[in-house]
Amino acid sequence: MGNESFANAERDLKRLTGIYVPHSTQHRLLERYEFSSAQATEQVEALIIDEGNVRLRTHEGEESIWRNYKAVKVHGQVGAAFFQNNPDLVAWVNSQPQSEAITCLGDGHDGVWNLFNNTPDSF
């Protein structure tokens, strides 16, 4: 389960577990944590790329800010999401073990199909 802010996580953690961990400590712990990149265990035969928008928090009364992200799912295996970072998405897909032919699925949006068409390894 995700939480939209460290302040909310501070409150929820205290309420759910009785343990108080300040939001600043939670933020520091997250900044130090290294997330390992997911890796497919079998050759990739199909993958799906989709994109969407996330709303960034703004101060009360200010207009909402929306930013684009893309997510990729290696069919039946692993997935990853990339926030405004197409080069890392392409690099991640190209680092997966690939079969000779890969079925690529997308919603028809140019931003998705350009990723399939403009990659050095051509997926």
Phi, psi and chi 1 to 4 in degrees:
 res  aa     phi    psi   chi1   chi2   chi3   chi4
   1 MET       -  134.8  177.6  171.1   86.0      -
   2 GLY   -98.3  163.9      -      -      -      -
   3 ASN  -133.8  146.6 -152.9  -42.2      -      -
   4 GLU   -78.6  -14.2   62.8 -155.1   38.0      -
   5 SER  -155.4  156.8   73.9      -      -      -
   6 PHE   -67.5  -31.8  -68.7  106.7      -      -
   7 ALA   -63.2  -43.0      -      -      -      -
   8 ASN   -66.6  -38.3  -72.2  -11.1      -      -
   9 ALA   -64.4  -38.6      -      -      -      -
  10 GLU   -57.9  -48.5  173.6 -174.6  -47.6      -
  11 ARG   -64.0  -47.5 -179.1 -161.1   65.0 -138.9
  12 ASP   -66.7  -40.4  -67.2  -11.6      -      -
  13 LEU   -61.6  -42.8 -170.0   60.4      -      -
  14 LYS   -63.2  -44.4  174.6   70.1  172.9  158.8
  15 ARG   -66.9  -41.3 -175.8 -179.3  -34.6  143.1
  16 LEU   -82.6  -32.4  -65.1  170.0      -      -
  17 THR  -117.7  -16.9   67.9      -      -      -
  18 GLY    82.6    0.7      -      -      -      -
  19 ILE   -98.7  129.1  -60.0  170.3      -      -
  20 TYR   -96.0  118.4  173.7   72.2      -      -
  21 VAL  -127.3  110.8 -179.7      -      -      -
  22 PRO   -55.8  150.4  -18.7   28.5      -      -
  23 HIS   -60.0  -34.4   66.0  -84.7      -      -
  24 SER   -66.6  -35.7   56.6      -      -      -
  25 THR   -67.6  -42.3  -59.9      -      -      -
  26 GLN   -60.9  -41.4  -67.3 -177.9   46.1      -
  27 HIS   -63.3  -45.7 -175.3 -103.2      -      -
  28 ARG   -60.8  -42.6  -90.5 -165.7  -47.3  -81.8
  29 LEU   -61.6  -41.9  -71.0  169.8      -      -
  30 LEU   -65.9  -41.3  179.0   67.3      -      -
  31 GLU   -63.7  -30.7  -69.6  -64.6  -45.2      -
  32 ARG   -84.0  -19.0  -71.9 -166.5  -39.5 -133.3
  33 TYR   -75.0  134.2 -171.4   82.7      -      -
  34 GLU  -102.3  117.4  -75.6 -167.7   39.8      -
  35 PHE   -85.3  127.6  -68.9   93.7      -      -
  36 SER   -79.7  147.6   60.4      -      -      -
  37 SER   -77.6  135.4 -178.5      -      -      -
  38 ALA   -66.3  144.9      -      -      -      -
  39 GLN  -132.9  131.7 -170.6   69.1   26.7      -
  40 ALA   -67.0  143.1      -      -      -      -
  41 THR   -96.3  -14.6   56.3      -      -      -
  42 GLU  -128.1  166.1  -59.6  171.3   15.4      -
  43 GLN   -61.1  138.9  -75.2 -168.2  -29.8      -
  44 VAL   -77.7  122.8  174.7      -      -      -
  45 GLU  -110.3  -20.8  -65.5  179.3   -5.4      -
  46 ALA  -150.7  145.2      -      -      -      -
  47 LEU  -146.7  155.1   63.0   93.7      -      -
  48 ILE  -125.6  133.6  -59.5  165.3      -      -
  49 ILE  -120.8  134.1  -62.8  178.0      -      -
  50 ASP  -138.7  159.2 -163.7    8.4      -      -
  51 GLU  -130.3  159.7   66.6 -179.8  -10.2      -
  52 GLY  -158.5 -171.3      -      -      -      -
  53 ASN  -126.5  146.5  -70.7  -60.9      -      -
  54 VAL  -120.0  146.7  -67.3      -      -      -
  55 ARG   -94.8  125.6  179.9  177.6  172.4 -102.6
  56 LEU   -89.3  143.9  -56.7  179.8      -      -
  57 ARG   -67.3  139.6  -69.9 -177.2   63.4  163.1
  58 THR  -128.8  167.8   56.1      -      -      -
  59 HIS   -67.1  150.3  -66.6  -73.9      -      -
  60 GLU   -54.4  132.6 -167.9  171.3  -29.9      -
  61 GLY    91.7  -15.0      -      -      -      -
  62 GLU   -86.8  153.5  -69.7 -177.3    9.4      -
  63 GLU   -65.7  144.4 -170.6  172.0  -40.1      -
  64 SER   -64.6  149.3  -64.1      -      -      -
  65 ILE  -113.8  128.2  -61.7  172.5      -      -
  66 TRP  -116.0  137.2  -66.8   87.5      -      -
  67 ARG  -130.5  150.0  -65.3  -70.3 -173.8 -100.4
  68 ASN   -85.7  144.0 -179.4  -97.6      -      -
  69 TYR  -136.4  160.7   74.1   91.1      -      -
  70 LYS  -128.6  144.4  -68.9 -173.2  177.6   67.1
  71 ALA  -125.3  145.2      -      -      -      -
  72 VAL  -127.5  139.4   60.3      -      -      -
  73 LYS  -126.6  120.7  173.0   75.8  172.1  165.0
  74 VAL   -83.5  112.7  173.3      -      -      -
  75 HIS   -48.9  122.0 -168.8   68.8      -      -
  76 GLY    76.5    5.0      -      -      -      -
  77 GLN  -129.5  -84.4  -64.9 -170.6   54.3      -
  78 VAL  -133.6  170.0  -63.3      -      -      -
  79 GLY  -149.2  166.7      -      -      -      -
  80 ALA  -156.2  155.5      -      -      -      -
  81 ALA  -125.1  148.1      -      -      -      -
  82 PHE  -134.1  123.7  -62.4   84.7      -      -
  83 PHE   -93.3  107.5 -177.5   66.0      -      -
  84 GLN    50.5   46.3  -62.6 -174.8  -37.3      -
  85 ASN  -147.6   71.4 -165.4  -19.0      -      -
  86 ASN   -62.4  -39.6  -69.7  -14.3      -      -
  87 PRO   -59.1  -38.5  -26.6   36.0      -      -
  88 ASP   -70.1  -34.3  -80.4   -3.4      -      -
  89 LEU   -61.5  -48.1 -179.3  148.0      -      -
  90 VAL   -62.3  -44.1  170.4      -      -      -
  91 ALA   -62.6  -40.5      -      -      -      -
  92 TRP   -63.3  -47.1 -177.9   81.7      -      -
  93 VAL   -61.8  -43.8  169.1      -      -      -
  94 ASN   -69.0  -17.4  -73.7  -29.2      -      -
  95 SER   -84.4   -8.4   73.9      -      -      -
  96 GLN   -82.1  150.3  -55.7  -57.6  -49.5      -
  97 PRO   -66.4  125.7   21.3  -27.7      -      -
  98 GLN  -112.8  140.0  -59.9  172.2   17.5      -
  99 SER   -78.9  172.8   65.6      -      -      -
 100 GLU   -64.8  -37.4 -153.1  167.1  -60.0      -
 101 ALA  -122.8  135.3      -      -      -      -
 102 ILE  -124.7  129.6  -61.7  174.9      -      -
 103 THR   -85.4  124.5  -58.7      -      -      -
 104 CYS  -109.7  126.6  -60.1      -      -      -
 105 LEU  -116.4  138.3  -57.0  170.4      -      -
 106 GLY  -154.3  174.4      -      -      -      -
 107 ASP   -91.2    4.1   63.5    4.0      -      -
 108 GLY    95.3   -6.7      -      -      -      -
 109 HIS   -72.9  137.3 -172.7  -84.6      -      -
 110 ASP   -55.3  -37.1  -73.0  -15.4      -      -
 111 GLY   -61.2  -30.3      -      -      -      -
 112 VAL   -80.4  -49.4  169.3      -      -      -
 113 TRP   -68.9  -28.5  -71.1  106.3      -      -
 114 ASN   -62.8  -32.5  -72.4  -21.6      -      -
 115 LEU   -65.8  -42.1  -70.5  171.9      -      -
 116 PHE   -64.5  -38.6  -71.5  129.2      -      -
 117 ASN   -84.7  -24.7  -67.4  -32.0      -      -
 118 ASN  -116.2   46.1  -63.6  -41.2      -      -
 119 THR  -112.7  145.1   59.3      -      -      -
 120 PRO   -58.8  -39.8  -16.5   22.9      -      -
 121 ASP   -94.0    0.1  -63.6  -24.0      -      -
 122 SER    50.4   35.0  -60.2      -      -      -
 123 PHE    46.5      -  -66.7  131.8      -      -
